[in-house]
Amino acid sequence: MQTYTFMCLNKDGVAAAIDIVELKDGDYLGHANTLLGWHGSARAIEVWSETDLVNVVERSRLPPEGCAH
């Protein structure tokens, strides 16, 4: 298990929400996509593990609604 910090960034790059979750190692994309669904004003989710930036999941990378994954 690994602790990830998810920062929901608005269009100005300000973190509007922060979520800290323990997940299986490397299993962060699903949670980042869920957060984008929950936070309509978020343009991206920064995913951190300890002091390392793991990934930035942009809203534009989500498939359109109704598309198969």
mmCIF file of the C-alpha atoms, coordinates in Angstrom:
data_MODEL
# 
_entry.id   MODEL 
# 
loop_
_atom_site.group_PDB 
_atom_site.id 
_atom_site.type_symbol 
_atom_site.label_atom_id 
_atom_site.label_alt_id 
_atom_site.label_comp_id 
_atom_site.label_asym_id 
_atom_site.label_entity_id 
_atom_site.label_seq_id 
_atom_site.pdbx_PDB_ins_code 
_atom_site.Cartn_x 
_atom_site.Cartn_y 
_atom_site.Cartn_z 
_atom_site.occupancy 
_atom_site.B_iso_or_equiv 
_atom_site.pdbx_formal_charge 
_atom_site.auth_seq_id 
_atom_site.auth_comp_id 
_atom_site.auth_asym_id 
_atom_site.auth_atom_id 
_atom_site.pdbx_PDB_model_num 
ATOM 1  C CA . MET A 1 1  ? 0.000   0.000  0.000   1.00 0.00 ? 1  MET A CA 1 
ATOM 2  C CA . GLN A 1 2  ? 1.093   3.540  -0.682  1.00 0.00 ? 2  GLN A CA 1 
ATOM 3  C CA . THR A 1 3  ? -0.223  6.898  0.492   1.00 0.00 ? 3  THR A CA 1 
ATOM 4  C CA . TYR A 1 4  ? -1.111  9.320  -2.307  1.00 0.00 ? 4  TYR A CA 1 
ATOM 5  C CA . THR A 1 5  ? -2.037  12.984 -2.066  1.00 0.00 ? 5  THR A CA 1 
ATOM 6  C CA . PHE A 1 6  ? -4.447  14.197 -4.743  1.00 0.00 ? 6  PHE A CA 1 
ATOM 7  C CA . MET A 1 7  ? -4.600  17.950 -5.375  1.00 0.00 ? 7  MET A CA 1 
ATOM 8  C CA . CYS A 1 8  ? -7.634  19.144 -7.364  1.00 0.00 ? 8  CYS A CA 1 
ATOM 9  C CA . LEU A 1 9  ? -6.398  22.156 -9.328  1.00 0.00 ? 9  LEU A CA 1 
ATOM 10 C CA . ASN A 1 10 ? -8.803  24.782 -10.633 1.00 0.00 ? 10 ASN A CA 1 
ATOM 11 C CA . LYS A 1 11 ? -8.203  26.738 -13.856 1.00 0.00 ? 11 LYS A CA 1 
ATOM 12 C CA . ASP A 1 12 ? -5.893  29.168 -12.003 1.00 0.00 ? 12 ASP A CA 1 
ATOM 13 C CA . GLY A 1 13 ? -3.725  26.313 -10.745 1.00 0.00 ? 13 GLY A CA 1 
ATOM 14 C CA . VAL A 1 14 ? -4.899  26.757 -7.150  1.00 0.00 ? 14 VAL A CA 1 
ATOM 15 C CA . ALA A 1 15 ? -5.636  23.586 -5.183  1.00 0.00 ? 15 ALA A CA 1 
ATOM 16 C CA . ALA A 1 16 ? -9.384  23.760 -4.502  1.00 0.00 ? 16 ALA A CA 1 
ATOM 17 C CA . ALA A 1 17 ? -9.434  20.389 -2.702  1.00 0.00 ? 17 ALA A CA 1 
ATOM 18 C CA . ILE A 1 18 ? -6.924  17.891 -1.364  1.00 0.00 ? 18 ILE A CA 1 
ATOM 19 C CA . ASP A 1 19 ? -7.545  14.197 -0.775  1.00 0.00 ? 19 ASP A CA 1 
ATOM 20 C CA . ILE A 1 20 ? -5.114  11.812 0.950   1.00 0.00 ? 20 ILE A CA 1 
ATOM 21 C CA . VAL A 1 21 ? -5.760  8.130  0.304   1.00 0.00 ? 21 VAL A CA 1 
ATOM 22 C CA . GLU A 1 22 ? -3.927  4.857  0.831   1.00 0.00 ? 22 GLU A CA 1 
ATOM 23 C CA . LEU A 1 23 ? -4.064  2.672  -2.300  1.00 0.00 ? 23 LEU A CA 1 
ATOM 24 C CA . LYS A 1 24 ? -2.264  -0.280 -3.818  1.00 0.00 ? 24 LYS A CA 1 
ATOM 25 C CA . ASP A 1 25 ? 1.047   0.825  -5.335  1.00 0.00 ? 25 ASP A CA 1 
ATOM 26 C CA . GLY A 1 26 ? 0.451   2.511  -8.696  1.00 0.00 ? 26 GLY A CA 1 
ATOM 27 C CA . ASP A 1 27 ? -3.357  2.319  -8.414  1.00 0.00 ? 27 ASP A CA 1 
ATOM 28 C CA . TYR A 1 28 ? -4.027  6.070  -8.466  1.00 0.00 ? 28 TYR A CA 1 
ATOM 29 C CA . LEU A 1 29 ? -5.518  6.816  -11.912 1.00 0.00 ? 29 LEU A CA 1 
ATOM 30 C CA . GLY A 1 30 ? -8.999  5.547  -11.063 1.00 0.00 ? 30 GLY A CA 1 
ATOM 31 C CA . HIS A 1 31 ? -9.181  7.721  -7.962  1.00 0.00 ? 31 HIS A CA 1 
ATOM 32 C CA . ALA A 1 32 ? -7.885  10.761 -9.862  1.00 0.00 ? 32 ALA A CA 1 
ATOM 33 C CA . ASN A 1 33 ? -10.573 10.287 -12.517 1.00 0.00 ? 33 ASN A CA 1 
ATOM 34 C CA . THR A 1 34 ? -13.232 9.916  -9.804  1.00 0.00 ? 34 THR A CA 1 
ATOM 35 C CA . LEU A 1 35 ? -12.108 13.194 -8.233  1.00 0.00 ? 35 LEU A CA 1 
ATOM 36 C CA . LEU A 1 36 ? -12.376 14.949 -11.601 1.00 0.00 ? 36 LEU A CA 1 
ATOM 37 C CA . GLY A 1 37 ? -15.962 13.688 -11.772 1.00 0.00 ? 37 GLY A CA 1 
ATOM 38 C CA . TRP A 1 38 ? -16.747 14.924 -8.272  1.00 0.00 ? 38 TRP A CA 1 
ATOM 39 C CA . HIS A 1 39 ? -15.080 18.330 -8.677  1.00 0.00 ? 39 HIS A CA 1 
ATOM 40 C CA . GLY A 1 40 ? -16.485 19.917 -11.818 1.00 0.00 ? 40 GLY A CA 1 
ATOM 41 C CA . SER A 1 41 ? -14.310 23.019 -11.495 1.00 0.00 ? 41 SER A CA 1 
ATOM 42 C CA . ALA A 1 42 ? -11.069 21.011 -11.366 1.00 0.00 ? 42 ALA A CA 1 
ATOM 43 C CA . ARG A 1 43 ? -9.035  21.173 -14.574 1.00 0.00 ? 43 ARG A CA 1 
ATOM 44 C CA . ALA A 1 44 ? -6.450  18.637 -13.370 1.00 0.00 ? 44 ALA A CA 1 
ATOM 45 C CA . ILE A 1 45 ? -5.433  16.416 -10.479 1.00 0.00 ? 45 ILE A CA 1 
ATOM 46 C CA . GLU A 1 46 ? -1.845  16.381 -9.268  1.00 0.00 ? 46 GLU A CA 1 
ATOM 47 C CA . VAL A 1 47 ? -0.930  13.030 -7.737  1.00 0.00 ? 47 VAL A CA 1 
ATOM 48 C CA . TRP A 1 48 ? 1.841   13.056 -5.135  1.00 0.00 ? 48 TRP A CA 1 
ATOM 49 C CA . SER A 1 49 ? 3.575   10.305 -3.185  1.00 0.00 ? 49 SER A CA 1 
ATOM 50 C CA . GLU A 1 50 ? 5.535   11.688 -0.268  1.00 0.00 ? 50 GLU A CA 1 
ATOM 51 C CA . THR A 1 51 ? 7.592   14.502 -1.877  1.00 0.00 ? 51 THR A CA 1 
ATOM 52 C CA . ASP A 1 52 ? 7.414   13.204 -5.464  1.00 0.00 ? 52 ASP A CA 1 
ATOM 53 C CA . LEU A 1 53 ? 4.972   14.362 -8.141  1.00 0.00 ? 53 LEU A CA 1 
ATOM 54 C CA . VAL A 1 54 ? 3.770   11.070 -9.627  1.00 0.00 ? 54 VAL A CA 1 
ATOM 55 C CA . ASN A 1 55 ? 1.431   12.313 -12.377 1.00 0.00 ? 55 ASN A CA 1 
ATOM 56 C CA . VAL A 1 56 ? -0.844  15.127 -13.488 1.00 0.00 ? 56 VAL A CA 1 
ATOM 57 C CA . VAL A 1 57 ? -4.206  13.835 -14.730 1.00 0.00 ? 57 VAL A CA 1 
ATOM 58 C CA . GLU A 1 58 ? -5.797  16.465 -16.979 1.00 0.00 ? 58 GLU A CA 1 
ATOM 59 C CA . ARG A 1 59 ? -9.560  16.690 -17.455 1.00 0.00 ? 59 ARG A CA 1 
ATOM 60 C CA . SER A 1 60 ? -9.016  16.621 -21.235 1.00 0.00 ? 60 SER A CA 1 
ATOM 61 C CA . ARG A 1 61 ? -7.560  13.098 -20.902 1.00 0.00 ? 61 ARG A CA 1 
ATOM 62 C CA . LEU A 1 62 ? -10.909 11.689 -19.767 1.00 0.00 ? 62 LEU A CA 1 
ATOM 63 C CA . PRO A 1 63 ? -12.975 9.895  -22.429 1.00 0.00 ? 63 PRO A CA 1 
ATOM 64 C CA . PRO A 1 64 ? -16.282 11.608 -23.299 1.00 0.00 ? 64 PRO A CA 1 
ATOM 65 C CA . GLU A 1 65 ? -19.280 10.374 -21.323 1.00 0.00 ? 65 GLU A CA 1 
ATOM 66 C CA . GLY A 1 66 ? -20.858 7.288  -22.814 1.00 0.00 ? 66 GLY A CA 1 
ATOM 67 C CA . CYS A 1 67 ? -17.615 6.006  -24.374 1.00 0.00 ? 67 CYS A CA 1 
ATOM 68 C CA . ALA A 1 68 ? -16.368 2.572  -23.457 1.00 0.00 ? 68 ALA A CA 1 
ATOM 69 C CA . HIS A 1 69 ? -13.173 2.502  -21.373 1.00 0.00 ? 69 HIS A CA 1 
# 
